[in-house]
């Protein structure tokens, strides 16, 4: 029976490795899909702002507040002239207009440049996977708990005070609920920041300790497997 135990253990371990590798692959695929979807949503506003400016600069005429000198001199003879407050110029552009069939290619180029800039920042920052939780825990807690409660208090508290007064139970519950939510958000933000900062300092200050810890864990597992066999 002692000879069959290692075989069963090896079969069990190999089966666990297969399941763990499959689950790990599924988790990685899910993370990639979520990052892709969230990145598209985050870049939507930035692309709209940047591309709108570029489109107006490269493909559209901007003649809202300019008239030619000939039109100004001709219209200024009339008493009911409507061009007095407009700028007089020759409508010259410092960047020439591009043909309209270049618009799609230019938009794709602008989008590619924005994505490339984000990728370069991500590649240039070392240990980015440890810095991202710092941003997420602060902005996430502030947006989820702190800012909504402050906006709710500043918006509706004056109206409630004018209608019911400070001694009203409705006003007191309203203030208490908002303050409790803000306190939960601040507590989660501080606790998350503390845990992430400790993890970053531990990983950067003593990498040898983590390696020795991994070696100790592997040695313990080897001893356990030898004992069971």
C-alpha positions, 0 to 999 in steps of 0.5 A: 500500500505504501507504493500506491500512495505516492502514485495516488498522490501524484495523480491527485496533484497532477489533476489539481495542477490541471484544474488550477491551470485551467481556472488560472487561464479563465481568470486571466481571460476575464481580467483581460476582458474587463481591462479592455472594456474599462479602458474603452470607457475611460478613453471615450471622454479623452478621445472625444475632447482631443479629437474634437479639437484636432478636427476643428483645427485640421478639417473645419473652417473657423470663421465665426468672429472674422470677416474680410476687410472688403466686407467690413469696409462695405458694411461699415457704411451702413448705420445698422452694421452688425460687424463692429464687434467682430475681428477684422482679418484676412481669414488666414490659417496658420495650419492648412486644411487637410482633405476630407478623405484624410479624416478617418486616418487622422482620427485613427492616428490620434487614437493610436497616439493616445493609447501609445502614450498610456502604454508608455506610461504603464511600461515606464512605471516600475511595479505598476501593479502595486501602485494601481491599488493606491489609486483605486482605493483612494478614488474608489472610496471617495467616489463611492462613499465620501463625495456622494454624501457631501453632495447630498448634504450640501444639496438637501440639508439647507432645504430640510433645515428650512422646512423642519429645523435641527430638532427634527428626527428626519433631519438628524437621521439624514445627517447621521446616515450621510456621516456614517457612509462618509466614515465608512468610506474614509475608514476603508480608504485609510485601511486600504492605503495602509495595507498597500503601502506596507505591502509595497515597502515589504516587497521593495525593501526586502526581496531576499526575505520573500525569496527565503520565505518561498524557499522555506514553503517549498521545503516544507511541502517537500518534507510533507510529501516525503512523510506521507510517502 
